Amino acid sequence: MLVIRYFVFIVLFALGSLSSSHAFDLKKLEGELGNALKGLEQNLNKVAPKEAQPETAKKPAETKTKKVESVTASGGSQISASDIAKLNAELDYLSEKRILMHDLHSTLINIPDTYLKFQDKKLRFEGREIKSNGKNCGKEIQTLTLQSDGNGTIVGSSERCASWRFERTGIWRSEKHFIALAYTSQAANGATEIFVENYGMSFRNDRIRAKRHDNLGGKRQSFSKPDLFLKEYLDLKTGVSLPIGGNAIDGFMYQEALITNAEKKTALFGVKVLDNPSNYKISNKRKDKEVRPIAGNTLTEILEAKYGAKVDFNFYDVVPPIKNKSFYDYKIRTVSVNGIEVVSNINARANCPMKGIKGCEDFFNAIDEALFKKYGFVSNEDADFLDDKKNIYTVRLSSMGTVDGEFTTGAGYLNVDGLWMSLGIKWSEESLLAKFGIDPSSKKSVDTNF
C-alpha cells in the first residue's frame, strides 16, 4: 500500500487533480495525502473496504418491514442528524420497495423472544478466508453492536492482520429474525453514499445469510454476500452470551421455562403448590388413598420400605384467595412426609351453562383460553419448574368433563354437564426425597450377614 500511495502521489503531482466521479471514500485516510488521494485509492479498493465485490446483482426480494422511531446521535456517535435522516429515508425506501428483511422460504420456530430482541446486543460473525497484500489474514470477522436508541456500529477485521480493519457507525432496524444496519460514506466530491448491511439470522444453526444494498449517488444495487457464521451473541445488559445451535437453544429455553413456570404455573385460584396448607382457610380434613399404579408399588409403600418414611395424603375444603363465579367445591390435596405437610393439588368443579357437548364446548374453550393468556397453562400438559432450593418438580393442569359431578369418558360425553379441574404435582420418589430433605444415602440396605 505504501508503494501505491507513493506512485499515486507522483501521478497526482503531475496531473494536478483527478476527476472525483471515480472516487468512493470508505475509510478515513490520513490528511497528508489529501482528498484527491482518497478518491483514487478508494477507487482501487472499490466500494467496501477489503470486502468481496458483488458477483451478480440480485433481484430485490419482496418484503415489508416496520419503521423504527427516529433516532438522534448520542453517546459519542459519529453520525450527524443530517446523516441519520438520510439513512432513515434509505431504509424507508428499501422497506417500501419490499427489499429489506424478507424471505418467503425462511421461518424460525422455537426461538426464545430474547433472541429476537436485538436491542443492546453484540453479534460476532466469521466469514471467508481473506488476504491482504499477499498475506493470509485468516478469516474475516464482522462485529455488530446494536444500541437500544437505534444507533449501531459494524466493525470489520481479520484474525491475523491488524491493518485489515474498518469501522462504520450508523442506524439499525429489525423485523422478526432480520437485521438491517445502514451507514454512510463520503465521496471525494462531497456526495453521501449509503450502504445497508442486511442479515437473515438462523440461531438454530450458525450460518447467516447476508446481503448488501448500496446507494451510490442515487444508483442502487443489491447483491448477496458470502455466508457468515455466527460465533457469539452477547447480551450487553447482562453480559451473558446466548447459546447458539439447536441443542444449546433447547437447553436455554428449558432453563428459562423452569423459572417462568415457577412464577406462573404453580398456583390456581390463588392457592400455590408446595405451600404450607395452614396459609389458607381450610376445613374438613380427611384421609386420601394414593392411587395404585398399574405395575409396581405406591410412593407411600416405596418411601416406607426404603427410607422408613411415613407418607400420608389428605384432603381439605378450602376458601381460595381468588374466587371464580363459574367454579365451586374448592379443595386442596396435601402430602405429608414425617409430619411435614405441603399443598400437592388444587381442585375445583364448574357447571356448564348448557348440558351436552355443544353446550359445554364454548365454556371449556373460554376457560382454557383465559388460563393460557394469564398463566400459559395448557390443559393436560406437563410443565417443569424450579423451587428456591433448585429442585425440579413437574406440575400438570388436568381437566375432565363430568356428568352429575362424576367423571365421564367416551359416550358419556354426550351428556356432559360440568368440568373438573386440578393443578397438581406429579410426585416421584426423587422429588419427594428432595422436597422433604430425605438423604438418598439413608436408604435401607439388605442384611447379608448369614
N, C-alpha and C positions, 0 to 999 in steps of 0.2 A: 504493500500500500504506500510506503514511503517513496518508492520509485515512481509509482503512478502520480503521487502528489507533485514530485519534482518535475516530472515530464509535463504535467498539466500546467504547472506554474510557468514553465518556459513557453508553452503554447499560448497561454493567456497573455503573457508579456508581449508576444509577437503580434497577436491578433487584436489585443486591446480589450475585446469584450466577446461575449458569447451569447447567442440568442437564448433567451430564457424559456422558449417554447419546448426545449428538450430536457428541461431540468425538473427533478422531483426531489424535494428535501424530506428525508425520512429520519434523519438524526441530527443532533446539534453538533456541528463541526466547529472546531476551534476558529477563533476570529482571525487568525493570522493568514488564512488562505482566502478569506473574503467570500462574499455572496456568489460571485461568479464561479469560484472553485466548487462551492457547494453544488451548484447546478450540474456541472459536468460529472463530478464524482458520483453524485446520486443517480445520474442517468446511467452510469456504469453499473450501479447496484440495483437498478430498476426501482419498482415501487416500494417493496418491503425490504427492510434491511436484512440481508443474508437469508431471506426466505425463498422457498421454491416458487418459481413463477408458474402461472396458470398453464395447464396442459391444454384444456379445452374450456370454452365458456359454456356454462350450464344454463339451460332454460330455467327462468325463475320458477320456483315451486309456488303453488297456491297456498296461501296461509292467511290467517287473521290473528293479529297479536294485540294485546292490551297495551294501552299507552300508560306509562308511569307518570307520576307527578313531576312537574318541572323541578330541577334541582339547581342550586347555585354553588359556586365554588366555595369550598370550606375546608378547614383542617389542612391548610397549606397546599391545596390543589393547584396545579399548574395551568389549568384551563380557565379562560375568561368567560364572563357571562355571555359575550357575543358568540364564542365557540360553542358553548352549551346550547344556545338557541339553534345554531346551525346543525348540531348533532341531533337534537330532538326533531328538527324538521326532516332530517335524512331518515331517521328511524320511523317517523310518521309516514313518510313516502314509501319506504320499503314495506311497512305493515299494510298500508292501504293497497299496495300493488300485490299483496299476498306473496311476498318473497321471504320474509323473515319467519323463523321458528315454526316450521310446518313440515310434516311428513305424514302422508296418508297411510304409510305402512309401518309406522312406529308408535306403539302404545306401551307405556310402562305399567306394570301391575306389581302389587305387593311391595311398594316403595313407601317408607315412612314419610309423613308430612315434613319432618325435619329436613329431609334431603332436598325437598323441592322449595324450601325457603332459603334462597340464596343470599339474603342479606347477611352481612358480616361473616362471609365465608371466604376461604382461600383455597384455590384449586391448583394443583401442580400436575402438569402433563409431561409425558415424554413422547418424542417423535422420532423421526428418521435419523440415521447417521449423517453427519454433516462434515464438510471440510472447509478450511479457510486458509488461503494461500498455500494449498497443497498439504496442509497439516490435517490429520484426522482429529477432529474435535470431539468425537464421541456423539452421543445422542443430543438432539435438540431438546431443550427444556422450556416450557411455557408456564408462567405463573400468573393466574388471575386473582386479583384481590377486589372483592365486591363489597362496597360500603353500604350501610343502611340508608344513606342520604342519596343514593343513586349514582355517586361517583365511583369510578373503578380504575384500576391500572392493569396493564399487561406488560410483563417483563419477559423478553426472550433471551436465553442464554444457552450455553452448551456445557457438557460435562468437563471438558479439559481445556477450553480456550477462553481465557478471561476477556480477551479483546472482542470476542464474538458476543455482543450484547446490545440490546436495545430496550428502551422503556417508554411507554406511552401512557398518558392519563386521559381518561375520557368519561363517558357515562354508559350505564348498562341498563338493560331491561331483561325480563324473563317471562316465559309463559310455559306452564307445565314443566317439562324437562329440557327446555331450550333456553339458552343464554345468548344474548347479543351484546357485544361491547363495541362502542363507536368511539373513534378518536380522530384527531386532525393532524395534518402535516402542512407546513407552509412551503409553497413552491418558491423558486428564486424570483419569480415575477410578483410575489406577494399574494397570489391566489391561495385560497384554502382548499386543500384536498382532504377528502373524508374516506376513512376505511372502517368497515364494520366486520368484526370477527363474530362468527355465528357457530355455536356449538350445540350438538344434539347429544345430551347425556344419556348414559345407559349404565346405571350403577350396579346392576347385577353382573355385568362383566365390565372390564376396564377399557374397552375400545370406545373411542369417542369419534363421531363424525364431525368434520369441521368444514366450513365454507367461509369465503370472504366476499364481501360486496364493496366495490370501490366506486367512488365518485370523483373523477379527475377532471375538474373544471366543467362539470355538467355531463361528462361522458361516463356512463355507468357500465360496469361489467361485474358478473358474478361467476365464481368458479369454485370447484371442490378442491380441498387441500388433502394432503396425505393424512390418513387416520392418526389420531393421537391416542395415548393410553394414560388413563387417569391413575396417578400414583399416590396422591394424597388429597383428602378432602377435609379441611380443617375448619372447625367452628371457632371463630376468633373470639367470641364472647366467653366460651367455656375453656378454650384451649385444648379441646378434645378432637382427635382425628376420627371422623366417622368411618366405619368399616366399608370396604369395597368388595364386591363379589357376592354371589347368591347365598352361599352358606353363611358368610360373615354377616350379611344383612338379616338373614333369618334369625341368627343368634341375637343380633342387636334388637330386632323387633320383639323377640320373646322377652328379653330383659326389660324393655320398655313396657311391655304388656303386664309383666309381673307387678310393676309399680302402679300403673294405671288401674289395673283390675283391683288392687288393694284399696284404691281410693274410691272406685265407682261400683264395683260388683260384689261387695261384701255386706251389703245391707239391703233390707226390704222393709217398707213401711217404717223406716227409722230404727229398726232393730238390727244390730250388727252381729254377724257370726263371730265366734271366739270371745265375745264379751261375757262378763260375769252376769248371769241371769238376774241377780239381785239389783242390777242397774235399771230394771224395768218393773212396771206394775204387773206382777204375776200372781196367780192364784191356782187353786185346784191341782196340786201336784199329784201325778200318778206315774207308776212304772210303765215303761215301754219295753217290749221284747225286740231284740235285734233279729232282723230277717235272716234266715239261714241261707247261705249261698247254695247253688245247685251242687257244687262239689267243694269239699273242704270244710273247715271249721269257721265259726263266727269269730269276730275280733275279741269278743268277751272271753271265749274259750282260749284263744291264742295267747292273749296277754296274761291270763291267769296261769296257764300251763308253763309258759316260757319265763315269765318275769315275776310271777306271784302277785300281779297287779289286779285289783278289783275294779271292774268296769261296769258302770250302770248307765242306762239310758232312761230319761224321764220326759214327761210331757207337762206343760203348764198352759193354762189360759193366760193371755197377755192383752193388756191395753197398749197398743203400739203408739209411739210418738207421732206417727203420721197415719191418720185415718183416711181411708178411701171409701166414698159413699157407695161404691159398687160392691165392696167386699165386706165379709162378716166372718165370724168364727175364727178369730186370730189365735194362733197357738205357736208356742216355741217348743222345740225338742232339744234336750241338752244331753251332753255326755259327761260323765263323772268318772275320773280315774283316781283311786285312792283318796276320795273325798274332795278333790278339786273339780269344780263344775264349770263348764262353758257352754254358750249357745252353739248348737250344731245346725239347727234348721229353723226357719221362719215359715209358717204355713198360713194360708187363708183360703176362703171359698167365696164364690160370687154366683149370682143367678143371672142368666141371660134375660134380656128384655123380652124375647120371644122364644118359644120352645122349638126344637128341631135344628138341623144342621144350618139351614139358611137363616134361621132366627138368631143363632149364636155366632155365625161366621163374622159378621161386622163387629160384634162385641169383642170377640177374640182378637181380631186384627187390630182394633183400636188399642187394646191393652198391650199387645206385642209392640206396636209402633211407639207408644208412649214410653215403654220401658227401654226400648232401643235408643230413642232420641235422648233420653235423660241420663241413662247409665251405660248404654252399649250392650245391654242384655240381649241374648238370642236364646229363645226357649229351647231347652233340652240340648244345650251345647256346653261342654266343659270350659272352664276358664281357670288358669293357674294364677295364684297371687303370692306375694311375699309378705311375711309379717315383720314386726320390728326386730325380731331376732334372726332374720334372714332365712327362716324356714319356709318352704314352699308347700302350699296346700292347693287342692283342687275344689272348686265350687261349681255348682250347677243350678240353674233356674229351671225347674221342672214344672210342667203343666199338663193337666189331663181333663178331658171332658167328664162330666158327671150326669147321672140321671137320678133324681130324687136324693142327691147328696152322696151317691155311691159311684165309684169309678166304673167306667164303661169303655168297651172297645168293640171293634167290628160292627156288626149290625146294630148294636146298641146305640151307636151314634145317631141313628135316625131319630131317636127320641131325646137327644142330649138337651139338657136344660140348664147346665151350670158349668163352672170352671173351678178346679182345684189347682192352687199354685203353691210352690215351695222353693225357697232358696236354701241350699244346704251344702255342707262339707261332705265330700266323698272321702271318708276316712280309710286309712290303710294302717298296717302295723307300724310303718316308718313314721307316718305323720302323727300318730298317737304318741309314740315314744318321744318325738321332738317336742310336741306341744306340752306334754306333762313331765318333761325332764327326766325320763327314764333312760338310764345308761344302757345302750345295746350290749355292752360287755357284761352286764349283770345277768345275762341270760343263763338260766339254769343248765347245768351240764349233766350228762348221764354218768352215773356212778359205775365205773368199770372195774371196781375192786372186787374180784372174785376169789 
